[in-house]
Amino acid sequence: MGAPENPKEKRDIVQLIIGWVIFVVGAIFFPLPIPIGLPMMIIGLAIIAPQSRFLQRWVYKRRRRNEGLNKKMIFVRAYVPPFVQKFIDITCPEKYKKKHKANVPLTE
């Protein structure tokens, strides 16, 4: 496996590395009494999520099984950055997609 030729591939690799570093640092800070670890872990996962098929499948399964989680993610979608909105759209279960798209305009 050689070095990536495409600039998008290079950006994706850098994004994955940054996301994992933030997630690991958050996991290290998680047991501290200052609540900084959990937000860092969530930010790291949000950075990793668009490139990780495993994470997308995992979130999709959780959203399909838990309607409350799915409703919260649809509600939060309007208040998050575009790359997180894209992740929420990708992981939306099929039975909610029509309603989801009708209520919240998609942005890219």
N, C-alpha and C positions, 0 to 999 in steps of 0.2 A: 504494500500500500504506500503510494508515494504522497508527496506533499500536494495539497489541494491547489488546483489551477485557477478555479473560478473565485473571484473576489467574494461572492456571496457565501461560498463554502468556507473561506477564511473567516469571514465575519461570524458565521454560525459556530465555528470552532472556538473563536475568541469568546463569543456569547456563552457557550456552554462552560468554558473554563471559569469565566467570571461568575456565572450563576452557581457553579459548584463551590467555588471559594467562599462566596457569600453565605451559602447554605451551611458549609462546614464551620465557618466562624460563628454563625448563629447557633449551631448545635453546641459549640464549645461554650458560648455565653449563656445558653439556655438555663443551666442550673443556678446562675447567679441571681441574687435578690432583685437586681435592677432588670426590669422587663425589656431587654433589648434583643435577647436571643430569638424569641418567637417571631417578631417582625422581620428580623434578618433572614430567618429560615423561609418565611413566606415570600419575601422579595426574591431570594435565590431560586425558589421553585417557580416563581412567575417568570423569571428570566430563562430558566431551563425548559419550561413547558412547551413552547412552540416547536422545539426541535426534537423532543423526546416522545416517540411513539408509545413507549411503555407508560409514561406518565399520562398521556392522553387517554389511553385505554383504561387505565386505573380510575381516572376521574370520571370518564364516561360511565363506567360500571357503577360507581358510587352515586352519580346523579340519576341513573336509571332506577336504582333501588330506593333512593331516598328523595321523595318529592319535595320535602322541606329544604334540603340542600340545593336542589335544582332551582326552586323559586328564589332562594337567596342569591344564587349566582346570577340569575336573570335580572334581579333587582339591582345588584351591584354593578352590572355590566355598563350602565350609563355613566358611572363615576370613576372608571379605571382607564389607564392608558390604552391606546389602540392595540398594542401587541397582546395585552391581557384580554381585550374584547375578542380578538381573533381566537384565542385559546378557548374562551367561553363558548364561542360559536361552534368551534370544531367539536367540542365535547358535549354539545347539547343533544340529548336523546331525541330520536326521530319523532316521537309522539308530541314533543313540545316545540319542534322547530317552526311549524306554521304559526302557532300562537306567538312564539318568541319573536319571529320576524315581523309579525303584524303590529306588535306593541312597541318594539324598540327598533329604530332605523339602524341598519348596519353601516359601519364606517370602516374604511381601510386606509 
